[in-house]
């Protein structure tokens, strides 16, 4: 299926649609300012005999500028809208293919959608992509890639029932040599013949079939596939909640255990022989005074609890 012939207005819109949408809006503004300035030039009041031709030409250009100051910005804005819509469509295609597990996820696309999908896949890998449109539904160079100062050519083949043969790969290799490209890609939704694969070996031509294309799109889109039946491991908490320490029944302060080595120290052997102290201080004398203050109140509480 060949591309239909387009009008000059459609060519302008397609050209602007290859740019980012904001570039189309900027072009619309610049076109209006330039044409409006030219259209608003005053006409000479007195015409001499030798200037009739120049005046007629100037009037004609001014008339065209008066019309073009509205038509050309409108076409640029329409191209910017097409660019934004195609960008959104490419993202949707990438998301659909990345989430799909079906083997025929690429078969239901038109050749335009397939080319946009491939172009967006290369964009996600860091390439600057220019969509040339090619010479037919599958003929010619469809994408021109640029990365790190090198140029790469891409042919997209939306062939569902056929294998891509050696003729296509040989044609791309010839165009690469003529245009000085550093490499090339032949991308198809189907498969390649053995002759095509053998011809591509040893040459800077990469063959990307349907299976590999889906894998590359999923990788570029950053999707992760979870193994069925294997739940994701839950990482242990970095700080597990500590067990509640026993507290003093009188002052409600927490007790903490004193190591046995500290209990054998002479300073710790005097006074209360318990192996628990109040938390919240490092001064041993302050802790001893706190135990002294709490001890009578603790004994009074015990006597009251055992009173018949």
Wavefront OBJ file of the C-alpha trace (Angstrom):
o trace
v 0.000 0.000 0.000
v 1.594 3.245 -1.173
v 1.296 6.525 0.602
v -1.262 8.802 -0.992
v -0.213 12.084 -2.538
v -0.625 15.061 -0.261
v -1.217 18.765 -0.812
v 1.350 21.472 0.034
v -0.654 22.384 3.139
v -0.510 18.784 4.372
v 3.228 18.697 3.627
v 3.728 21.758 5.815
v 1.697 20.210 8.616
v 3.618 16.924 8.374
v 6.915 18.799 8.416
v 5.944 20.730 11.537
v 4.572 17.544 13.134
v 8.082 16.034 13.005
v 9.190 18.728 15.447
v 8.268 18.964 19.143
v 4.882 20.578 19.695
v 6.394 23.646 21.352
v 8.581 24.210 18.271
v 5.438 24.282 16.104
v 3.848 26.880 18.379
v 7.025 28.972 18.228
v 7.098 28.752 14.432
v 3.462 29.878 14.294
v 4.249 32.985 16.313
v 7.344 33.843 14.288
v 5.491 33.333 10.991
v 2.681 35.645 12.044
v 5.042 38.407 13.172
v 7.134 38.251 9.997
v 4.225 38.126 7.549
v 2.222 40.725 9.446
v 5.165 43.122 9.341
v 5.544 42.647 5.580
v 1.799 42.910 4.932
v 1.489 46.174 6.859
v 4.045 48.027 4.721
v 2.512 51.184 3.189
v 1.843 51.392 -0.535
v 3.515 54.128 -2.558
v 1.081 56.941 -3.302
v 2.754 58.207 -6.486
v 3.851 55.704 -9.123
v 6.395 56.639 -11.714
v 6.365 55.188 -15.199
v 9.427 53.000 -14.698
v 8.272 51.510 -11.377
v 4.973 49.985 -12.433
v 6.336 46.447 -12.550
v 8.009 46.749 -9.150
v 4.867 48.191 -7.589
v 2.724 45.382 -9.009
v 5.131 42.740 -7.694
v 5.273 44.388 -4.284
v 1.486 44.595 -4.130
v 1.195 40.938 -5.052
v 3.620 39.888 -2.312
v 1.839 42.086 0.182
v -1.466 40.465 -0.707
v 0.030 36.999 -0.263
v 1.519 38.059 3.062
v -1.857 39.399 4.184
v -3.395 35.974 3.545
v -0.402 33.986 4.730
v -0.164 35.761 8.078
v -3.228 33.749 9.095
v -2.886 30.600 6.985
v 0.730 29.703 7.783
v 0.408 30.119 11.585
v -2.770 28.009 11.431
v -0.884 25.232 9.620
v 1.950 25.437 12.151
v -0.486 25.183 15.047
v -2.205 22.235 13.362
v 1.191 20.561 12.936
v 1.993 21.222 16.606
v -1.308 19.595 17.587
v -0.462 16.600 15.389
v 2.957 16.368 17.030
v 1.419 16.342 20.506
v -1.179 13.766 19.462
v 1.440 11.493 17.873
v 3.602 11.790 20.982
v 0.674 10.704 23.131
v -0.140 7.864 20.728
v 3.481 6.630 20.795
v 3.442 6.533 24.578
v 0.189 4.590 24.541
v 1.622 2.095 22.023
v 4.718 1.615 24.162
v 2.597 1.041 27.257
v 0.282 -1.399 25.477
v 3.123 -3.521 24.091
v 5.090 -3.378 27.351
v 2.123 -4.641 29.374
v 0.979 -7.257 26.858
v 2.105 -10.865 27.142
v 0.526 -11.964 23.850
v 2.813 -13.064 21.025
v 0.710 -11.220 18.438
v 0.750 -7.846 20.207
v 2.326 -6.217 17.124
v 0.097 -7.808 14.482
v -2.920 -5.564 14.976
v -1.020 -2.342 14.201
v -0.977 -0.389 10.985
v 2.352 0.386 9.372
v 2.122 3.990 10.652
v 1.613 2.839 14.227
v 4.406 0.305 13.881
v 6.865 2.960 12.700
v 5.877 5.279 15.563
v 6.258 2.450 18.036
v 9.763 1.658 16.778
v 10.707 5.332 16.809
v 9.536 5.766 20.394
v 11.458 2.637 21.404
v 14.673 4.166 20.058
v 13.872 7.462 21.790
v 13.659 5.662 25.116
v 17.136 4.276 24.451
v 18.637 7.745 24.074
v 18.473 8.238 20.289
v 17.264 11.401 18.578
v 14.707 10.186 16.067
v 13.563 11.830 12.847
v 10.650 10.212 11.053
v 11.203 10.486 7.310
v 8.109 8.571 6.225
v 9.941 6.410 3.682
v 8.933 5.930 0.087
v 6.000 3.589 0.655
v 4.243 1.518 3.246
v 7.436 -0.439 3.829
v 9.894 1.019 1.359
v 12.804 3.398 1.875
v 14.312 4.680 5.094
v 11.651 5.238 7.719
v 13.717 6.588 10.639
v 17.000 8.439 10.948
v 18.694 8.097 14.353
v 21.442 10.226 15.870
v 23.422 9.392 18.981
v 26.891 10.489 20.101
v 27.476 12.211 16.766
v 26.752 9.058 14.726
v 23.917 8.523 12.251
v 21.910 5.315 11.969
v 19.233 4.330 9.461
v 16.145 2.254 10.213
v 13.783 0.348 7.948
v 10.504 -0.816 9.485
v 8.760 -3.831 7.962
v 5.246 -4.495 9.204
v 5.001 -7.932 7.585
v 2.737 -10.304 9.430
v 2.790 -13.428 7.253
v 6.174 -13.158 5.489
v 9.811 -13.311 6.450
v 12.102 -10.415 5.594
v 14.574 -11.573 2.977
v 18.108 -10.698 2.028
v 17.017 -8.080 -0.524
v 15.817 -5.699 2.180
v 18.996 -6.061 4.221
v 21.190 -5.601 1.156
v 19.239 -2.485 0.160
v 19.690 -0.937 3.600
v 23.396 -1.720 3.554
v 23.757 0.086 0.221
v 21.919 3.167 1.508
v 24.142 3.164 4.618
v 27.253 3.270 2.426
v 25.795 6.035 0.223
v 24.758 8.270 3.153
v 27.747 7.551 5.383
v 25.719 6.040 8.209
v 27.530 4.332 11.061
v 24.967 1.533 11.287
v 21.503 0.397 10.423
v 18.519 -1.492 11.789
v 15.890 -3.585 10.066
v 12.906 -3.951 12.372
v 10.009 -6.261 11.619
v 7.027 -7.656 13.456
v 7.785 -11.067 11.925
v 11.028 -12.943 11.300
v 14.042 -12.975 8.987
v 15.229 -15.599 6.547
v 18.487 -17.454 7.130
v 20.045 -15.724 4.106
v 19.246 -12.306 5.581
v 20.816 -13.253 8.911
v 23.963 -14.561 7.230
v 24.309 -11.381 5.165
v 23.980 -9.190 8.285
v 26.735 -11.097 10.104
v 29.992 -9.171 10.089
v 28.265 -5.960 9.002
v 26.981 -3.140 11.155
v 23.377 -4.064 10.437
v 21.188 -5.300 13.262
v 18.107 -7.407 12.574
v 15.325 -7.011 15.133
v 12.440 -9.448 14.873
v 9.099 -9.353 16.613
v 10.165 -11.305 19.700
v 13.288 -9.243 20.244
v 11.410 -6.017 19.580
v 8.880 -6.754 22.319
v 11.696 -7.563 24.749
v 13.555 -4.341 23.913
v 10.397 -2.259 24.341
v 9.669 -3.806 27.733
v 13.247 -3.173 28.812
v 13.201 0.415 27.560
v 9.854 1.101 29.211
v 11.253 -0.089 32.532
v 8.609 -2.754 33.169
v 9.439 -5.549 35.624
v 8.035 -9.023 35.225
v 7.282 -10.819 38.490
v 7.672 -14.595 38.539
v 4.215 -16.209 38.959
v 3.686 -18.004 42.232
v 6.704 -16.385 43.846
v 5.725 -13.468 46.053
v 8.143 -10.634 46.454
v 10.353 -10.964 49.502
v 9.666 -8.503 52.260
v 12.794 -6.837 53.535
v 13.214 -7.086 57.293
v 12.798 -3.895 59.208
v 16.033 -2.105 59.877
v 15.060 -1.280 63.418
v 12.903 -3.967 65.044
v 10.769 -2.664 67.910
v 12.475 -3.400 71.167
v 10.674 -5.322 73.909
v 9.097 -3.125 76.523
v 11.472 -2.765 79.469
v 10.073 -3.259 83.007
v 9.339 -0.011 84.803
v 9.399 1.048 88.402
v 5.913 0.811 90.012
v 6.516 4.013 91.995
v 8.122 6.497 89.606
v 7.235 4.682 86.336
v 10.832 4.897 85.090
v 12.239 2.050 83.035
v 14.662 -0.440 84.574
v 17.591 -1.850 82.671
v 19.829 -4.758 83.475
v 23.337 -4.170 84.791
v 25.972 -6.529 83.377
v 27.354 -9.125 85.750
v 30.810 -7.622 85.418
v 29.450 -4.289 86.660
v 27.661 -6.024 89.553
v 31.037 -7.419 90.751
v 32.570 -3.927 90.896
v 33.040 -2.601 94.445
v 31.137 0.603 93.687
v 28.137 -1.383 92.567
v 28.283 -4.003 95.372
v 27.365 -1.527 98.133
v 23.774 -0.610 98.779
v 21.038 -2.460 96.939
v 22.083 -5.861 95.582
v 19.600 -5.761 92.759
v 20.813 -6.099 89.219
v 18.466 -3.486 87.797
v 18.851 0.292 87.738
v 16.866 3.221 86.479
v 17.358 4.147 82.821
v 18.037 7.624 81.558
v 21.344 8.489 83.251
v 25.027 7.645 83.201
v 25.921 9.001 86.648
v 26.141 6.074 89.137
v 25.658 8.330 92.186
v 22.499 9.826 90.717
v 21.171 6.324 90.049
v 21.962 5.260 93.632
v 20.135 8.303 95.014
v 17.151 7.519 92.813
v 17.042 3.960 94.140
v 17.220 5.307 97.702
v 14.280 7.597 97.124
v 12.165 4.907 95.514
v 13.024 2.147 98.048
v 10.888 3.402 101.034
v 7.961 4.093 98.787
v 8.338 0.654 97.245
v 8.404 -1.013 100.680
v 5.300 0.934 101.754
v 3.502 -0.229 98.675
v 4.447 -3.856 99.356
v 3.291 -3.639 103.019
v -0.045 -2.179 101.961
v -0.543 -4.893 99.385
v 0.132 -7.696 101.926
v -2.038 -6.129 104.687
v -4.931 -8.532 105.558
l 1 2 3 4 5 6 7 8 9 10 11 12 13 14 15 16 17 18 19 20 21 22 23 24 25 26 27 28 29 30 31 32 33 34 35 36 37 38 39 40 41 42 43 44 45 46 47 48 49 50 51 52 53 54 55 56 57 58 59 60 61 62 63 64 65 66 67 68 69 70 71 72 73 74 75 76 77 78 79 80 81 82 83 84 85 86 87 88 89 90 91 92 93 94 95 96 97 98 99 100 101 102 103 104 105 106 107 108 109 110 111 112 113 114 115 116 117 118 119 120 121 122 123 124 125 126 127 128 129 130 131 132 133 134 135 136 137 138 139 140 141 142 143 144 145 146 147 148 149 150 151 152 153 154 155 156 157 158 159 160 161 162 163 164 165 166 167 168 169 170 171 172 173 174 175 176 177 178 179 180 181 182 183 184 185 186 187 188 189 190 191 192 193 194 195 196 197 198 199 200 201 202 203 204 205 206 207 208 209 210 211 212 213 214 215 216 217 218 219 220 221 222 223 224 225 226 227 228 229 230 231 232 233 234 235 236 237 238 239 240 241 242 243 244 245 246 247 248 249 250 251 252 253 254 255 256 257 258 259 260 261 262 263 264 265 266 267 268 269 270 271 272 273 274 275 276 277 278 279 280 281 282 283 284 285 286 287 288 289 290 291 292 293 294 295 296 297 298 299 300 301 302 303 304 305 306 307 308
